Amino acid sequence: MAGARLRERTILYGSNRGLLRPRRRSEECNGSETTGAMIASEQINKVRCAWAANELNIPYHDEEWGVPVHDEHTWFEFLILEGAQAGLSWDTILRKRARYREVFDGFDAVKVARYDKKKVRELLRDAEIIRNRLKIDATISNARAFLEVQKEFGTFDAYIWQFVGGKPKQNAWKAHKRLPAKTAESDALSKDLKKRGFRFVGSTICYALMQATGMVNDHLVDCFRYEELSK
């Protein structure tokens, strides 16, 4: 019995004669290191959109950008973050994203819609977010407008996807310089959001929102994510 339990706990190799021997610790370590190196090499050698070039935006590019969104909290998060980015780089927002989630209650629109002047003063003192009063005020008013859209359409998701016919628009760009800053669809979305009381939702911001949330697939055709998101 003791021998049987020992064999069960032993990692074994097979030979061409069906004989088995215990796997040495050095072999386990070398195998793990080799696998890790191969994965790292694959990550480095992958062809990406040109803007994905550092430790912040490569994971974002590989895991989030262009993935179709259908979760309400995620919609509100991107709506607020894209507005906060106005005049800044997206890397700046990515660096502050975790703190935004903390101070804005996980982007719970119901909670954000209830923020008062005291909460605004607290946010304006927080150096880890964008301390712009207009943007902070817009976050609160946008939360209230977001809830109104949910009341009318059931979900914000049902509302916003209608601007691209309910499914991602598949583009086929070969160079980053060819990507538009806005489109007829983002113009229409911007116009409608503004009519509903949203702020910091110009057409350029709306198109960035559409790209980030997978309403359009704007990965370049030679980017490894393009085919994955075209399926």
C-alpha positions in Angstrom: 0.0 0.0 0.0 2.8 2.4 0.9 4.5 1.7 -2.4 1.3 2.3 -4.3 0.7 5.6 -2.6 4.3 6.6 -3.4 3.8 5.7 -7.0 0.6 7.8 -7.2 2.5 10.8 -5.8 5.4 10.5 -8.3 5.4 12.3 -11.6 6.5 9.7 -14.1 8.0 9.6 -17.6 7.3 6.8 -20.1 10.0 5.0 -22.1 9.8 3.1 -25.4 9.5 -0.1 -23.4 6.7 1.2 -21.2 9.1 1.4 -18.2 8.8 4.3 -15.8 11.1 6.4 -13.8 10.6 9.3 -11.3 10.9 12.8 -12.8 13.8 14.7 -11.3 13.2 18.2 -9.7 15.8 19.7 -12.1 13.8 18.4 -15.1 10.6 19.9 -13.7 12.3 23.2 -13.2 13.9 23.2 -16.6 10.6 22.2 -18.3 8.8 25.0 -16.5 11.4 27.5 -17.5 11.4 26.4 -21.1 7.6 26.6 -21.3 7.6 30.1 -19.7 10.3 31.3 -22.1 8.3 29.9 -25.1 5.2 31.7 -24.0 7.1 35.0 -23.4 8.7 34.7 -26.8 5.3 34.1 -28.4 4.0 37.2 -26.7 6.9 39.3 -27.8 6.8 38.1 -31.4 3.0 38.6 -31.9 2.1 41.3 -34.4 0.0 44.0 -32.8 -1.5 47.3 -33.6 1.3 49.9 -33.5 -0.1 51.8 -30.5 0.2 48.7 -28.2 3.8 49.1 -27.2 4.2 49.1 -23.4 3.4 47.2 -20.2 0.2 49.2 -19.8 -1.4 49.1 -23.2 -0.2 45.7 -24.5 -2.4 43.7 -22.0 -5.3 46.1 -22.7 -4.9 45.7 -26.4 -4.6 41.9 -26.2 -7.4 41.3 -23.7 -10.0 44.1 -23.9 -9.7 46.5 -26.9 -12.2 45.6 -29.5 -14.0 42.8 -27.5 -17.7 43.3 -27.8 -19.2 44.6 -24.5 -22.6 43.6 -23.2 -22.2 44.2 -19.4 -23.9 47.3 -18.0 -21.2 48.2 -15.5 -18.5 47.8 -18.2 -20.5 50.1 -20.5 -20.7 52.8 -17.9 -17.0 52.4 -17.1 -15.9 52.9 -20.7 -18.3 55.8 -21.2 -16.8 57.6 -18.2 -13.2 56.7 -19.0 -13.4 57.8 -22.6 -14.8 61.1 -21.5 -12.1 61.5 -18.9 -9.5 60.9 -21.5 -10.5 64.0 -23.5 -7.3 66.0 -24.1 -5.1 63.2 -22.5 -3.5 60.0 -23.6 -5.2 56.6 -23.0 -2.1 55.4 -21.1 -2.8 58.1 -18.5 -6.3 56.7 -18.0 -5.0 53.1 -17.8 -2.6 54.2 -15.1 -5.5 55.7 -13.1 -8.1 53.1 -13.9 -7.8 51.1 -10.7 -8.3 54.2 -8.6 -11.3 55.3 -10.7 -12.9 52.0 -10.0 -12.3 52.5 -6.2 -13.6 56.1 -5.9 -16.5 55.7 -8.4 -18.0 52.7 -6.6 -17.0 50.1 -9.2 -18.7 52.3 -11.8 -22.1 51.5 -10.4 -24.3 54.1 -12.2 -27.0 54.0 -9.4 -24.5 55.0 -6.8 -22.7 57.6 -8.9 -26.0 59.2 -9.8 -26.5 60.0 -6.1 -23.2 61.8 -5.6 -23.5 65.1 -3.8 -21.3 68.2 -3.5 -19.4 66.7 -0.6 -18.4 63.7 -2.8 -17.4 66.0 -5.6 -15.0 67.9 -3.2 -13.5 64.6 -2.2 -12.9 63.6 -5.8 -11.3 66.9 -6.6 -8.8 66.3 -3.8 -7.8 62.9 -5.2 -4.6 63.2 -7.1 -4.9 59.6 -8.5 -7.8 60.6 -10.8 -8.3 63.4 -13.4 -9.1 66.3 -11.1 -11.2 68.2 -13.6 -14.5 69.6 -12.2 -16.3 69.5 -15.5 -15.4 65.9 -16.1 -16.4 64.9 -12.6 -19.7 66.7 -12.8 -20.2 65.1 -16.2 -19.6 61.7 -14.7 -22.5 62.2 -12.2 -24.9 63.7 -14.8 -24.0 60.9 -17.2 -24.8 58.4 -14.6 -28.3 59.8 -14.3 -28.7 59.9 -18.1 -27.4 56.3 -18.2 -30.2 55.2 -15.8 -32.8 57.0 -18.0 -31.6 55.1 -21.0 -31.9 51.8 -19.1 -35.5 52.7 -18.1 -36.4 53.4 -21.7 -34.6 50.5 -23.5 -34.3 47.9 -20.7 -30.5 48.1 -20.9 -27.9 50.6 -22.1 -26.5 47.7 -24.1 -29.8 47.3 -26.1 -29.7 51.0 -26.8 -26.2 51.5 -28.0 -25.8 48.4 -30.2 -28.5 49.7 -32.5 -26.1 52.2 -33.9 -24.2 49.5 -35.6 -27.2 47.2 -36.4 -26.7 45.0 -33.4 -23.4 43.4 -34.3 -19.8 44.5 -34.7 -18.8 46.3 -37.8 -15.8 44.5 -39.3 -13.3 46.9 -40.9 -10.1 45.9 -42.7 -7.5 48.6 -42.1 -3.9 47.9 -43.2 -2.3 51.0 -41.6 -3.1 52.9 -38.4 -3.1 56.2 -40.3 -6.1 55.1 -42.3 -8.3 54.7 -39.2 -10.9 57.5 -39.0 -11.3 59.8 -36.0 -15.1 59.6 -36.4 -17.7 58.1 -38.6 -21.3 58.5 -39.6 -22.2 56.0 -36.9 -20.3 57.9 -34.2 -21.8 61.1 -35.4 -25.3 59.6 -34.9 -24.4 58.2 -31.5 -22.9 61.5 -30.3 -25.9 63.4 -31.4 -28.4 61.1 -29.7 -26.4 60.9 -26.4 -26.2 64.7 -26.3 -29.9 64.9 -26.8 -30.3 62.6 -23.8 -28.2 64.9 -21.6 -24.8 63.1 -21.8 -21.7 65.2 -21.8 -18.1 64.6 -23.0 -19.6 62.5 -25.8 -18.4 64.2 -29.0 -18.2 62.1 -32.1 -14.4 61.5 -31.7 -14.9 60.3 -28.1 -17.9 58.2 -29.3 -15.8 56.5 -32.0 -13.1 55.7 -29.5 -15.8 54.2 -27.3 -17.1 52.1 -30.2 -13.5 50.8 -30.9 -12.8 49.9 -27.3 -16.1 48.1 -26.8 -16.1 46.1 -30.0 -18.8 47.9 -31.8 -16.3 48.1 -34.6 -13.2 45.9 -35.2 -10.4 48.4 -35.9 -7.5 46.1 -35.2 -5.2 46.2 -38.3 -5.6 43.2 -40.5 -2.1 41.9 -39.7 -2.7 42.2 -35.9 -3.1 38.8 -34.3 -6.4 40.0 -32.6 -8.0 40.9 -35.9 -8.9 37.3 -36.9 -9.8 36.4 -33.4 -12.4 39.2 -33.2 -13.6 38.6 -36.8 -15.1 35.1 -35.9 
